[in-house]
């Protein structure tokens, strides 16, 4: 069975994620209505957005795509990210008008999401709940949140994200030097300030310890200090290379008024590279940061203690890293997870 799927991108859609995974689903020809060219094999229809303010980003962006209404309905499905995103509300109207099926991918883990109460997002939420044929949940918590909202089980499927295990692969041998890697947005919600404070405590005990920071964000000017190396930003290949040069992966996420960590693709990539993970408890990041990795309270001392424990025990690091690689291969291999997405679409088509 083949299908044509129109993906309506967010104004801030990040490449190599949800749209790309769907484009790799067997039997799927995906066209992205997007501001930037999508990653192959997707086709592209250039989009522009009406965006009165830029206070919110990604799924919360106050942004509507201009070109959707005039687009010929040469598709079987229309898809988008998150129930309350304004482009999802537009996609729901387009799907209903042209009698297309609608799929919504979601990470959302909180049925009390504050955006759900604000008028434009509330309207998009209501439309997607009324029209959506399939809600592809990328974490179990997203499915639980849909159940609270009253979505029927036959419209809910959980397919966890996949990762390219050829690109994100372990180093030839575990890194022996005390090198930590923070590969994430350099922002308060990812806890770069807490990581820097914890690293100062680590370095007091291990003077040759190093912290590699790869990413962009508003707190880049704060990334400094003895042993701290800011590497700028990089594509997936550079991310993988930096991860392979480290002994332990570290972040320290904390919740905001409208976000609590749902999963964390950075964890998945680090685990695929055979790194142990040390992070803070936040949202539902337990869905990927499984034991024997470490999740601690949001405290620099607790984070430093966990990091010191990992750095002091090379055999433990190697064992945790090997476990992580096996775990990713079993549960998150890219081709298998994209095939599961395609199977979920097929299931709806056969009803």
Number of C-alpha atoms within 10 A of each C-alpha: 7 11 17 16 24 26 30 25 26 27 25 16 19 14 12 13 14 20 25 20 20 24 26 21 21 18 15 18 18 26 21 26 23 22 19 18 15 23 16 12 12 21 17 19 19 13 18 16 16 11 13 10 10 10 9 11 14 16 24 19 20 22 23 20 22 13 14 18 13 8 10 8 17 11 17 17 23 25 27 27 26 26 30 27 29 27 29 32 26 20 31 29 18 20 22 15 11 13 12 21 22 27 29 23 23 23 21 26 24 19 15 12 16 13 17 19 13 11 10 15 24 19 18 24 22 15 20 26 22 12 18 24 20 23 29 24 26 22 23 19 22 24 24 18 19 23 14 11 12 10 17 9 12 11 17 21 21 19 21 22 23 23 24 16 18 11 15 23 20 24 16 7 9 22 18 14 14 22 19 26 24 27 27 22 20 23 16 17 17 22 24 25 19 22 23 23 16 22 28 21 19 24 18 10 12 15 13 13 19 20 27 22 26 22 18 17 13 10 14 17 9 11 16 13 11 13 16 17 15 17 13 12 16 15 8 13 11 12 20 21 17 20 31 24 20 26 24 27 25 29 26 27 24 19 15 10 8 12 16 19 20 22 25 17 15 18 24 24 26 31 31 32 29 32 36 31 30 24 26 26 19 21 18 19 20 18 14 21 23 13 13 16 21 19 22 18 14 17 14 21 17 16 27 24 15 19 25 19 12 23 22 12 11 17 12 15 25 20 15 21 26 19 20 28 24 15 17 23 18 10 15 23 19 20 17 18 21 25 18 19 24 21 15 20 24 16 11 14 14 6 5
